[in-house]
Amino acid sequence: MGSRPPIVSGVRGQENAASRLLIKQGLVSERPVQPVRRGALGEVGNKINAGCLNAVVAGKAQAAKPAVVTKARNLKSCKENAGAKTVRQESVVLSKKILEEAKNKAEAAALITAPEVRKSSLKYPDPDQNSRDDPQMVTEYVEDILEYLRQLEVKFPLKEKLLDSTKITSKMRSTLVNWLVDVHQNFNLELDTLHLCVSLVDRYLQVNKTITKSIYQLVGTASLLLACKYEEIYVPELDDFVYICDNAFTKKQLLQMEIDIVQKLDFRMGWPLSVYFLRRYSKLAVVKPEQHTLAKYILELSLLEYDMVQVKPSLQAAAACCLSIAVMNEVSEPSKVWKPALAYHTKYKYSDLKNVIYQLAQILTKAENAAFQKIPEKYAQPKYSKISLNYKLNGPLLRKLTASPGLNTVVRK
């Protein structure tokens, strides 16, 4: 029985026949034959189409022949190539000139339109330089956020005499705020929640003059519920809100008042608050923890004061920041701590803050003997550094500020 030639060797010879022919003719260089891969599903990647192989061989043979080019044709093609190259160079030069002119015009326009901004931005260091890698600081948007809040406080201000034509007095308002501070502390809520709650109460009272004393507490409770929903992660139960009011109203009444507040305020909940600005200003001023705590204490005391309602939150925050630094550093004048960089970043010069600082100094001084003691008691706790008991609150600076006459009226800026 004759021996049968192996199938593999026959296939391999057919695959490489064309390659060996090209090597003999000198059209391609000789190289080692790569081993044929045999996958489980057969060789997929190295299958050779006969038509494609013929086309490749023909193309290589044609490329090996030297091209016959006449002298006239060669000169003509060289001229065309030279012309094309010149056009490309001219277009690149023209594009560069256009870009340079546009850049120079933009720089000139910037110098003309905003010389002070450019000068100031170069003069003062970037306050967010060390926090640009922290996503929680949103440094890319912080200036836009502050500018938006400034626009809101101008567009939707609280009126100077918002209690006029209502049946609510300033004493009733202070009583409600003092009670809300106590409830806020018992629920262990965020500071922003308290400030937003008081803002909602005042804004609702500004658009609804029919509120009476009998439902004023209901307005405060519903505002606190709304503020919790806006600021808190975990909101207290409705039963808890009813309980803290000693069952003075039902859950249905609470929900109905909540709906009415939202509708009257046109579903606007994101109001500018002084604590929002204070955090930014404290970072700009690089304050110490005690200085920041004192500023928070001052702003919380100002919630009780009806005369402070019309002062813009950003202005209150700047004045509180300046006063707290001055008190804790025991300087002779608050103007000494309000540096040009702070004036640039906050948009307030010291002259803008002066009257508000005197007003806050009076509020801070009389807090010890005031009728409403929930806030001083709160800030006498160790977690607030017992700031309301600090001896510096009876220092010469506050005595000097409260003794100055003729600076009791706060003017809206």
C-alpha positions in Angstrom: 0.0 0.0 0.0 1.6 3.3 -1.2 2.3 6.1 1.3 -0.1 9.0 1.2 1.4 12.5 1.2 0.5 14.5 4.3 -2.4 17.0 3.9 -0.7 19.7 6.0 2.5 19.8 3.9 0.4 20.0 0.7 -1.6 22.9 1.9 1.4 24.7 3.3 3.2 24.3 -0.1 0.2 25.8 -2.0 0.0 28.8 0.4 3.8 29.6 0.0 4.2 28.8 -3.8 3.5 32.4 -4.9 5.9 33.7 -2.2 8.8 31.5 -3.4 8.2 32.5 -7.0 8.5 36.2 -6.0 11.7 35.5 -4.1 13.3 33.7 -7.1 12.4 36.7 -9.3 14.0 39.1 -6.9 10.8 41.1 -6.3 10.7 40.5 -2.6 13.3 39.6 0.0 13.4 36.2 1.5 12.1 35.8 5.1 11.3 32.8 7.3 7.9 31.2 6.9 5.7 31.9 9.8 4.0 28.9 11.4 0.4 28.4 10.6 -2.0 28.9 13.5 -4.7 26.3 14.0 -7.4 27.5 16.4 -10.3 25.5 17.7 -12.6 27.0 15.1 -10.0 26.8 12.3 -7.6 29.4 10.9 -9.7 32.5 10.5 -7.1 35.3 10.4 -4.7 33.9 7.8 -7.1 32.7 5.0 -5.8 33.9 1.6 -8.1 34.8 -1.2 -6.7 33.8 -4.6 -7.9 37.0 -6.3 -6.4 39.2 -3.6 -3.1 37.3 -3.8 -2.9 37.8 -7.6 -3.7 41.5 -7.2 -0.9 41.9 -4.6 1.6 40.1 -6.8 0.7 42.1 -9.8 0.9 45.4 -7.8 4.4 44.5 -6.5 5.7 43.5 -9.9 4.4 46.8 -11.4 5.9 48.8 -8.6 9.3 47.1 -9.2 9.4 48.4 -12.8 11.1 51.9 -13.1 8.7 54.6 -14.2 9.6 56.3 -17.5 9.3 60.0 -17.1 10.0 62.5 -19.8 12.0 65.6 -19.1 9.2 68.0 -20.1 6.7 66.1 -17.8 9.2 66.1 -15.0 9.8 69.9 -15.2 6.1 70.5 -15.4 5.3 68.5 -12.3 8.1 70.2 -10.4 6.7 73.6 -11.2 3.2 72.5 -10.1 4.6 71.1 -6.8 6.6 74.3 -6.2 3.5 76.4 -6.8 1.4 74.3 -4.4 4.1 74.5 -1.7 4.1 78.3 -2.0 0.4 78.5 -1.7 0.4 76.4 1.4 3.1 78.5 3.0 1.2 81.7 2.2 -2.0 80.3 3.7 -0.2 79.3 6.9 1.4 82.8 7.2 -1.9 84.4 6.6 -3.6 82.3 9.2 -1.0 83.2 11.8 -1.4 86.9 11.0 -5.1 86.7 11.5 -4.7 84.9 14.8 -2.2 87.4 16.0 -4.4 90.3 15.1 -7.4 88.8 16.8 -5.4 88.1 20.0 -4.1 91.7 20.0 -7.6 93.1 19.6 -8.9 90.9 22.4 -6.1 91.9 24.8 -6.6 95.6 23.9 -10.4 95.3 24.5 -9.8 93.7 27.9 -7.4 96.4 29.0 -9.9 99.1 27.9 -13.1 97.6 29.4 -11.8 96.2 32.7 -8.5 97.8 33.7 -9.3 97.7 37.4 -10.3 94.1 37.3 -7.2 93.0 35.5 -5.0 95.1 37.9 -6.7 93.7 41.0 -6.7 90.1 39.8 -2.9 90.3 39.2 -2.3 92.1 42.6 -4.2 89.6 44.9 -3.4 85.9 45.1 -6.0 83.3 44.1 -7.8 82.2 47.3 -8.8 78.9 45.8 -5.3 77.9 44.7 -4.9 75.1 47.4 -8.4 73.7 47.0 -8.7 73.3 43.2 -8.3 69.5 43.4 -11.1 69.2 46.0 -14.4 68.5 44.1 -16.4 69.5 47.2 -15.1 73.0 47.1 -16.5 73.5 43.5 -13.8 76.2 42.9 -14.7 76.3 39.2 -18.2 77.6 40.1 -17.8 79.4 43.4 -17.6 82.9 41.9 -20.6 82.3 39.7 -22.6 81.0 42.7 -21.8 84.0 44.8 -22.6 86.4 41.9 -26.0 84.6 41.4 -26.7 85.0 45.2 -25.9 88.7 45.0 -28.3 89.1 42.1 -31.0 87.3 44.1 -30.6 89.5 47.1 -31.0 92.6 44.9 -33.9 91.2 42.9 -35.9 89.8 45.9 -35.1 92.1 48.8 -36.9 92.0 52.2 -38.6 95.3 52.7 -37.4 97.6 55.5 -40.9 97.7 57.2 -42.3 94.3 56.3 -44.4 94.1 59.5 -46.3 97.2 58.5 -50.0 96.6 57.8 -49.8 93.2 59.6 -50.9 92.1 63.0 -47.5 90.9 63.9 -45.1 93.0 66.1 -41.4 93.0 66.3 -41.5 91.4 69.8 -43.8 88.6 68.5 -41.3 88.0 65.7 -38.3 87.8 68.2 -40.3 85.4 70.3 -41.0 83.1 67.4 -37.3 83.2 66.3 -36.1 82.4 69.8 -38.5 79.4 69.9 -37.4 78.2 66.5 -33.7 78.3 67.7 -34.7 76.0 70.6 -36.6 73.6 68.3 -33.8 73.7 65.8 -31.3 72.7 68.5 -33.5 69.9 69.8 -33.8 68.4 66.3 -30.0 68.8 65.9 -30.4 70.5 62.5 -27.9 72.3 60.3 -27.3 76.0 60.8 -28.4 76.7 57.2 -31.8 75.2 58.1 -32.4 77.8 60.8 -31.4 80.8 58.6 -33.5 79.6 55.7 -36.5 79.0 58.1 -36.4 82.6 59.4 -36.0 83.9 55.8 -39.1 81.9 54.7 -41.2 83.3 57.6 -40.2 86.9 56.8 -40.8 86.5 53.1 -44.2 84.8 53.6 -45.2 87.6 55.9 -44.1 90.1 53.3 -46.6 88.7 50.7 -49.4 87.7 53.1 -50.5 90.5 55.4 -53.4 88.5 56.8 -51.3 86.4 59.2 -52.5 86.7 62.8 -50.9 85.9 66.1 -52.9 82.6 66.4 -51.4 81.0 63.4 -47.9 82.7 63.5 -46.4 79.7 65.2 -47.9 77.5 62.5 -46.2 79.6 59.9 -42.9 79.2 61.7 -43.3 75.4 62.1 -44.3 75.0 58.4 -41.3 77.1 57.4 -39.0 74.9 59.5 -40.4 71.8 57.8 -39.8 73.3 54.4 -36.2 74.4 55.3 -35.5 70.8 56.6 -36.7 69.4 53.3 -34.4 71.8 51.4 -31.3 71.5 53.6 -31.4 68.3 55.6 -30.7 64.7 54.7 -33.1 63.3 57.3 -36.2 65.3 57.9 -38.1 65.0 61.3 -41.5 63.3 61.2 -44.7 65.3 61.0 -45.7 64.0 64.3 -42.6 65.5 65.9 -43.5 68.9 64.5 -47.0 68.6 65.9 -45.7 67.4 69.2 -43.2 70.3 69.7 -46.1 72.7 69.3 -48.0 70.9 72.1 -50.7 69.8 69.6 -51.7 73.4 68.9 -52.6 72.3 65.3 -53.0 69.1 63.3 -50.9 67.5 60.6 -53.4 68.5 58.1 -53.2 72.2 59.1 -49.4 71.9 59.0 -49.4 70.5 55.4 -51.9 73.0 54.3 -49.8 75.9 55.6 -46.7 74.4 53.9 -48.6 74.3 50.6 -49.7 77.9 51.0 -46.2 79.1 51.8 -44.8 77.4 48.7 -47.4 78.9 46.5 -47.2 82.4 47.9 -43.4 82.3 47.4 -43.8 81.0 43.8 -41.9 77.8 44.7 -38.7 79.8 45.4 -36.7 78.1 48.2 -33.1 78.9 47.4 -32.8 82.3 49.0 -29.4 84.0 49.7 -28.4 83.5 53.3 -25.8 85.3 55.3 -24.1 82.0 56.3 -23.5 81.2 52.7 -21.5 84.3 52.3 -19.8 84.0 55.7 -18.2 80.7 54.7 -16.7 82.2 51.7 -15.5 85.4 53.5 -14.0 83.3 56.3 -12.0 81.4 53.8 -10.8 84.6 52.1 -9.8 86.1 55.4 -8.1 82.8 56.5 -9.8 83.1 59.9 -9.3 81.0 63.0 -12.1 78.6 64.2 -13.0 80.9 67.1 -13.3 83.9 64.8 -15.6 82.0 62.5 -17.7 80.8 65.4 -18.0 84.3 66.7 -19.2 85.5 63.3 -21.9 82.7 63.3 -22.9 83.8 66.7 -23.3 87.4 65.6 -25.3 86.5 62.6 -27.6 84.2 64.6 -28.2 87.0 67.1 -29.1 89.3 64.2 -32.0 86.9 63.3 -33.8 88.2 66.4 -33.5 91.8 65.4 -36.3 93.2 63.2 -34.0 96.2 62.3 -31.6 93.8 60.5 -34.2 92.3 58.2 -33.6 94.8 55.4 -29.8 94.5 55.4 -28.5 92.4 52.6 -27.2 89.0 53.7 -23.8 89.5 51.9 -23.4 92.8 53.8 -24.3 91.2 57.1 -21.8 88.4 56.5 -19.0 90.8 55.6 -19.6 93.0 58.7 -19.8 90.0 61.0 -16.6 88.6 59.6 -14.8 91.9 60.0 -16.1 92.4 63.6 -15.3 88.9 64.7 -11.7 89.2 63.5 -11.3 92.6 65.1 -12.8 91.4 68.5 -10.7 88.2 68.7 -7.5 90.0 67.6 -8.2 92.8 70.1 -7.4 95.6 67.6 -8.3 99.2 68.2 -10.2 99.7 64.9 -12.1 97.2 62.8 -10.8 98.9 59.7 -7.3 97.5 60.4 -8.4 93.9 59.7 -10.3 94.7 56.5 -7.5 94.3 54.0 -7.7 95.4 50.3 -7.8 91.8 49.2 -11.0 91.3 51.3 -12.5 94.4 49.9 -11.8 93.2 46.4 -13.2 89.7 46.8 -16.2 90.6 48.9 -17.1 93.7 46.8 -17.4 95.8 50.0 -15.1 98.5 51.2 -14.9 99.2 54.9 -17.0 102.3 54.5 -19.8 100.1 53.3 -19.5 98.0 56.4 -19.0 100.7 59.0 -22.7 101.3 60.0 -23.5 97.6 60.0 -20.5 96.8 62.2 -21.7 99.4 64.8 -25.2 97.8 64.7 -23.9 94.3 65.2 -21.6 95.5 68.0 -24.6 96.8 69.9 -26.5 93.5 69.3 -23.5 91.5 70.5 -23.1 93.7 73.6 -26.7 93.6 74.8 -27.1 89.8 74.1 -25.9 88.9 77.6 -28.8 90.7 79.3 -31.4 90.3 76.5 -34.9 88.8 77.1 -34.3 86.0 74.7 -31.4 83.8 75.8 -31.6 80.7 73.7 -28.8 81.8 71.3 -26.4 82.8 74.0 -27.1 79.6 75.9 -26.5 77.6 72.7 -23.1 79.3 72.0 -22.0 78.8 75.7 -21.6 75.1 74.9 -18.1 73.5 74.5 -18.8 72.5 70.9 -19.2 76.3 70.1 -16.0 77.1 72.0 -18.1 78.8 74.7 -17.8 81.8 72.5 -20.7 83.7 74.1 -18.8 83.6 77.4 -15.5 84.8 76.0 -14.0 87.6 77.9 -13.1 89.5 74.7 -16.8 90.2 74.2 -16.4 92.7 77.0 -13.2 94.2 75.7 -12.4 97.8 74.9 -13.2 97.6 71.2 -16.9 96.7 71.7 -17.2 99.3 74.4 -15.8 101.9 72.0 -18.1 100.8 69.2 -21.3 100.8 71.3 -20.4 104.2 72.8 -20.2 105.9 69.3 -23.3 108.0 68.7 -25.2 108.6 65.5 -24.5 105.2 63.9 -27.6 103.3 64.9 -29.3 103.4 61.5 -28.5 100.8 59.0 -28.7 101.9 55.4 -29.4 99.4 52.7 -26.6 99.1 50.2 
